[in-house]
Amino acid sequence: MTPLPHGLVLRTATPGDLPQIAELLVDRGEPADAVDFRLMLRDLGLESCAVVVDGDRVVSTATLLDETLHLGEVALPAGQVDLVATDRAYEGRGLVRALMNWAHERSAARGDLVQIMIGIPYFYRQFGYAYAVPIVPTRPVTGLPDDDGAHTVRVAGAADIPAMAALQDAAQADADLRMPHSAACWRWLVERDGSSQLLVERNGSAVATGRITPPDEGVHLGQVAAVDPAAARALLRYAVLAGGESTVEASPRAFAAAALADYLGPPPQRPELYYLRVPDTIALLERLRPVLGARLAASAFADAEGEAIVSFFRSHVRLPYRAGVVGPVRNGGVMQAPGSQGGAAVAPDLVAALLFGPDGLAGLARRHPDAYPGPQTELMSTLFPPVSADILTYYLP
């Protein structure tokens, strides 16, 4: 329980708060948010939700979800803050900041090394988040695929979760950075009413899956995973017919986008990105040592020995390496001119983009004057290359 100004109190939610939390989420969001909240709490427990109260009145809330990012073969425990809402009469008092602090402290206490989220533009940058990982672009649907008569598309249920998870795992397999749905999240997805899970079958086998939103405000087809172009087209055809007179959009990944190219308009020019937050760069780099080592082992540096220096200006790290093995990470102090010691530089707010983004250090250096590889360009580009990503979140971006 944390006292806040004006007599407000931040605390963990209690059973008696649940009706007010649901009402607040609906008022600031949509009816489906109340359903989602109850589904999430069934698995996460009340300790995953915090509220700010004015006496007995809930005036702000946030929920912390459990996620896992996978970079190469390394699993990274992560948190995602969701279902954030504040009563209009209490906006501008720093309540979301207090709730984000609570979420970050709880996330750190359970061992999370990263936080990831989708959020309104700029707002969450105030709390240490940075835009880092591209979101699959949403494209207008411009055509209706033919019915080949070989596929059946239906709304999926709990019994279909293993088949859908296998299709999604296969779709994510080629990405460097992956975030699959957790087992709990799959259960929520088949029970919620804000979207429906679809399953495409051919000759009795599951060949595609995706999510579709209701047609009330336009149909959106997302998180498409398919074994071949024909299965992806069957999924899109279902979405178009389900939309009726409404607008239909799709956000297919690379393979599905190629398979559906004849039925989709151009992607938007302005990219959308996931927010990421790295609270402890040293701890994260230490966990990622096997990834860094594997990159060296697969490069011209496989048999080399040395030390890579990366400065964040107010601090720096030294990464000793030998024969494809990196570490332990050595932490150091202020280093304003790492190039003179053979090192690279990256501004602290670019760390998430460096480790998880599509540019790599070389790409960041082309766009940011406070990111540069230094004199060991090849080494630094090997350690920090562009990263491809496939992220599945509970809410469609």
C-alpha positions in Angstrom: 0.0 0.0 0.0 1.5 3.3 -1.1 0.1 6.7 -0.1 -0.1 9.2 -3.0 -0.9 12.9 -3.0 -4.4 14.2 -2.3 -5.2 11.3 0.0 -5.1 8.7 -2.8 -3.6 5.2 -2.2 -2.0 2.7 -4.6 -2.5 -0.9 -3.6 -3.0 -4.4 -4.9 -6.6 -5.1 -6.1 -9.0 -6.9 -3.8 -12.1 -9.0 -4.7 -14.3 -6.0 -3.8 -12.6 -3.8 -6.4 -13.4 -6.0 -9.3 -16.8 -4.5 -10.3 -15.4 -1.0 -10.2 -12.3 -2.0 -12.2 -14.5 -3.6 -14.9 -16.7 -0.5 -15.0 -13.6 1.8 -15.3 -12.1 -0.4 -18.1 -15.4 -0.3 -20.1 -15.8 3.5 -19.6 -12.2 4.2 -20.8 -12.1 1.4 -23.3 -14.7 -1.0 -24.6 -17.0 -3.8 -23.2 -14.6 -6.5 -24.2 -12.0 -5.1 -21.8 -14.0 -6.2 -18.8 -14.3 -9.7 -20.1 -10.5 -9.7 -20.8 -9.8 -8.5 -17.3 -11.8 -11.3 -15.7 -10.2 -13.9 -17.9 -6.7 -12.7 -17.1 -7.2 -12.5 -13.3 -8.4 -16.1 -13.3 -4.9 -17.2 -14.2 -2.7 -14.3 -13.0 -4.4 -13.7 -9.6 -5.3 -10.4 -7.9 -1.6 -9.7 -7.2 -1.1 -9.0 -10.9 -3.5 -6.0 -10.7 -3.0 -2.7 -8.9 -5.5 0.1 -8.3 -5.4 3.7 -7.1 -8.3 4.4 -4.8 -9.9 7.5 -3.4 -11.5 6.2 -0.3 -13.5 3.2 -1.6 -13.5 4.4 -5.2 -11.2 2.9 -7.8 -9.9 5.7 -9.9 -7.0 4.1 -11.8 -5.8 0.6 -12.6 -3.2 -1.4 -14.4 -2.5 -5.2 -14.8 0.9 -6.9 -15.3 1.0 -9.9 -17.7 3.6 -12.6 -17.9 5.5 -13.0 -21.2 8.6 -14.7 -22.5 10.8 -13.4 -25.3 13.1 -15.8 -27.1 16.3 -14.4 -28.7 18.0 -17.3 -30.5 18.0 -20.1 -27.9 17.8 -17.8 -24.9 14.5 -17.3 -23.1 14.0 -13.8 -21.5 11.3 -13.4 -18.9 9.3 -10.3 -19.7 6.4 -8.2 -18.3 3.7 -6.5 -20.2 1.5 -3.8 -18.7 -2.0 -3.8 -20.0 -5.5 -2.7 -19.2 -4.4 0.7 -18.0 -7.3 3.1 -17.3 -7.9 6.2 -15.2 -11.1 8.0 -14.3 -11.3 11.2 -16.4 -11.7 13.3 -13.3 -8.3 12.1 -12.0 -6.2 12.5 -15.1 -3.1 14.6 -14.9 -2.2 13.6 -11.3 0.6 11.1 -12.1 -1.5 8.0 -11.3 -0.3 6.1 -14.4 3.3 6.9 -13.5 2.7 5.5 -10.0 1.1 2.4 -11.5 3.9 1.9 -14.0 6.4 2.2 -11.2 4.5 -0.5 -9.3 4.4 -2.7 -12.4 8.1 -2.3 -13.1 9.0 -3.1 -9.4 6.8 -6.2 -9.5 8.2 -7.2 -12.8 11.8 -6.9 -11.6 11.0 -8.8 -8.4 9.9 -11.8 -10.3 13.0 -11.7 -12.5 11.9 -10.1 -15.7 14.7 -8.7 -17.9 12.5 -6.8 -20.3 9.1 -5.1 -20.5 7.2 -5.0 -23.8 3.9 -3.3 -24.7 1.7 -1.7 -27.2 0.7 1.8 -26.3 -0.5 5.2 -27.5 2.2 7.3 -29.2 4.9 8.8 -27.1 3.1 8.4 -23.7 5.1 5.4 -22.4 8.4 6.8 -23.5 8.0 8.9 -20.3 8.4 5.7 -18.3 11.6 4.4 -19.9 10.2 2.6 -22.9 11.6 3.0 -26.4 10.3 2.1 -29.8 12.3 -0.9 -30.9 10.6 -3.8 -32.7 8.4 -3.4 -35.9 4.8 -4.3 -35.8 3.5 -6.3 -38.8 1.9 -3.5 -41.0 -1.9 -3.5 -41.5 -3.0 -3.4 -45.1 -6.4 -2.9 -46.7 -8.0 -5.9 -48.3 -8.8 -5.2 -51.9 -10.0 -8.5 -53.3 -11.7 -11.8 -52.5 -9.8 -15.0 -53.1 -11.7 -17.8 -54.9 -13.1 -20.7 -53.1 -11.1 -23.8 -54.0 -13.4 -26.1 -52.2 -10.6 -27.8 -50.3 -10.7 -25.8 -47.1 -13.0 -25.5 -44.1 -12.7 -22.4 -41.9 -14.3 -22.3 -38.4 -14.1 -20.6 -35.1 -11.6 -22.5 -32.9 -12.1 -23.6 -29.3 -10.1 -24.9 -26.4 -9.6 -28.3 -28.1 -7.9 -26.6 -31.0 -5.2 -24.8 -29.0 -2.4 -27.4 -29.6 -3.0 -27.3 -33.3 -3.0 -23.4 -33.4 0.1 -23.2 -31.2 1.9 -25.6 -33.5 1.1 -23.5 -36.5 2.2 -20.3 -34.8 5.4 -22.0 -33.6 6.2 -22.9 -37.2 5.5 -19.4 -38.4 7.8 -17.9 -35.7 10.6 -20.4 -36.3 12.6 -18.3 -38.7 12.6 -15.1 -36.6 15.5 -14.2 -34.4 13.3 -12.7 -31.7 10.0 -14.5 -30.9 7.2 -14.0 -28.4 4.7 -16.8 -28.5 1.4 -16.8 -26.7 1.6 -18.4 -23.2 -0.6 -21.3 -22.3 -2.8 -19.0 -20.3 -3.1 -16.5 -23.1 -4.3 -19.2 -25.5 -7.1 -20.0 -23.1 -8.1 -16.3 -22.9 -8.1 -16.0 -26.6 -10.6 -18.8 -27.3 -12.9 -17.4 -24.6 -12.9 -13.7 -25.2 -15.5 -11.9 -27.3 -13.2 -9.0 -28.6 -11.8 -11.3 -31.3 -12.2 -14.9 -32.5 -9.6 -17.5 -33.2 -9.9 -19.2 -36.6 -8.7 -22.6 -37.7 -8.5 -23.7 -41.4 -8.6 -27.4 -42.1 -7.9 -29.4 -45.2 -8.4 -33.2 -45.4 -8.9 -33.2 -41.6 -5.6 -31.4 -40.9 -5.1 -28.0 -39.4 -3.3 -25.9 -42.1 -3.8 -22.2 -41.0 -4.9 -20.1 -38.1 -5.4 -16.4 -37.4 -7.5 -14.0 -35.4 -10.4 -11.9 -36.6 -12.2 -9.0 -34.9 -16.0 -8.4 -35.0 -17.3 -6.4 -38.0 -18.8 -3.6 -35.8 -15.9 -1.2 -36.6 -14.3 -3.1 -39.5 -12.8 -6.6 -39.6 -9.2 -7.0 -38.9 -7.4 -10.3 -39.7 -4.1 -10.8 -37.8 -1.6 -13.2 -36.5 -1.9 -15.3 -39.7 0.0 -18.6 -39.7 -0.4 -20.9 -42.7 1.4 -23.9 -44.1 1.0 -22.8 -47.7 -0.5 -20.0 -49.9 -3.8 -21.9 -50.4 -4.5 -22.1 -46.7 -3.7 -18.4 -46.2 -6.1 -17.5 -49.0 -8.8 -19.5 -47.4 -8.4 -17.6 -44.2 -8.5 -14.3 -46.0 -11.6 -15.3 -47.9 -13.4 -16.1 -44.6 -12.4 -12.7 -43.2 -13.7 -10.8 -46.3 -17.1 -12.7 -46.2 -17.4 -12.2 -42.5 -16.9 -8.5 -42.9 -19.9 -8.1 -45.1 -20.2 -4.4 -45.9 -17.5 -3.4 -43.4 -13.9 -2.5 -44.1 -11.5 -5.5 -44.0 -7.9 -5.1 -43.1 -5.1 -7.7 -42.7 -1.7 -7.8 -41.0 -0.1 -11.0 -42.4 3.5 -11.9 -41.7 6.0 -12.1 -44.6 5.1 -15.5 -45.9 1.4 -14.9 -45.8 1.8 -11.4 -47.2 3.5 -12.8 -50.2 0.8 -15.4 -50.6 -2.0 -12.8 -50.3 -0.2 -10.0 -52.3 -2.9 -10.0 -55.0 -5.6 -9.2 -52.5 -3.9 -6.6 -50.4 -3.3 -2.9 -50.8 0.1 -1.2 -50.0 1.3 -1.1 -46.4 1.3 2.3 -44.6 4.3 4.5 -45.0 4.6 5.2 -41.3 5.9 2.2 -39.4 4.4 1.0 -36.2 6.6 -0.3 -33.4 6.4 -2.1 -30.1 7.6 -0.4 -27.0 10.4 -2.1 -25.1 12.0 -1.3 -21.8 15.4 -2.6 -20.6 15.7 -1.8 -16.9 19.1 -3.4 -16.4 21.4 -3.5 -19.4 24.1 -5.5 -17.6 21.8 -8.2 -16.5 20.3 -8.5 -19.9 23.7 -8.7 -21.7 24.8 -11.3 -19.2 21.7 -13.4 -20.0 22.4 -12.9 -23.8 26.1 -14.1 -23.6 25.2 -17.4 -25.4 23.6 -15.5 -28.2 26.6 -13.2 -28.6 28.9 -16.1 -28.5 27.0 -18.0 -31.1 27.2 -15.0 -33.4 31.0 -14.9 -33.0 31.3 -18.6 -33.5 29.5 -18.4 -36.8 31.7 -15.6 -38.1 35.2 -14.8 -39.0 35.8 -14.2 -35.2 35.2 -17.9 -34.4 38.8 -18.5 -33.3 39.6 -15.0 -32.1 40.3 -13.7 -28.6 39.8 -10.1 -27.4 37.5 -7.7 -25.7 34.6 -5.7 -27.1 33.9 -2.4 -25.4 30.4 -0.8 -25.6 29.9 2.6 -24.0 26.6 4.0 -23.0 28.4 7.3 -22.2 27.6 7.4 -18.5 28.6 3.8 -18.2 30.2 1.1 -20.3 30.6 -2.7 -20.6 33.5 -4.9 -21.5 32.7 -8.2 -23.2 35.7 -10.5 -23.2 35.5 -13.2 -25.8 37.5 -16.3 -26.8 36.8 -19.0 -29.4 33.1 -18.2 -29.6 32.5 -17.8 -25.9 31.6 -14.4 -24.4 31.8 -13.1 -20.8 31.2 -12.6 -18.0 30.2 -9.1 -18.7 32.3 -6.5 -16.9 30.6 -3.2 -15.9 32.5 0.1 -16.0 31.9 3.8 -15.4 31.7 6.9 -17.6 33.3 6.6 -21.0 32.7 9.5 -23.3 35.1 8.6 -26.1 35.1 4.8 -26.5 36.6 4.9 -30.0 40.0 5.8 -28.5 39.9 2.4 -26.8 38.6 0.5 -29.8 35.0 0.5 -28.5 31.6 1.3 -29.8 29.0 3.7 -28.4 25.2 3.5 -28.1 23.0 6.0 -26.3 21.1 4.4 -23.4 17.7 4.9 -25.0 18.8 2.9 -28.0 19.7 -0.2 -26.1 16.4 -2.0 -26.8 16.7 -1.1 -30.5 20.3 -2.4 -30.5 19.5 -5.7 -29.0 16.1 -6.4 -30.5 15.6 -4.1 -33.4 15.9 -4.5 -37.2 18.8 -2.1 -37.7 21.7 -3.5 -35.8 24.5 -1.3 -34.6 25.4 -0.4 -38.2 21.9 0.7 -39.0 21.5 2.7 -35.8 24.8 4.4 -36.6 23.4 5.6 -39.9 20.5 7.3 -38.2 21.8 8.4 -34.8 24.9 10.5 -34.1 25.2 8.9 -30.6 25.5 5.4 -32.0 28.6 4.3 -33.7 30.6 1.1 -34.1 34.1 2.6 -33.5 37.2 1.2 -35.1 36.2 -2.4 -34.8 33.2 -2.2 -37.1 33.2 -5.8 -38.2 33.3 -7.1 -34.7 30.6 -4.8 -33.4 28.4 -5.6 -36.4 28.8 -9.3 -35.7 27.9 -9.0 -32.1 25.0 -6.6 -32.7 23.4 -7.5 -36.1 19.9 -6.7 -37.4 17.3 -8.8 -35.6 14.1 -10.1 -37.2 11.1 -10.4 -34.9 7.8 -12.2 -34.7 5.7 -11.0 -31.7 2.3 -12.3 -30.6 0.5 -10.1 -28.2 -2.9 -10.6 -26.6 -4.3 -7.5 -28.3 -3.9 -7.2 -32.0 -1.8 -4.1 -32.7 
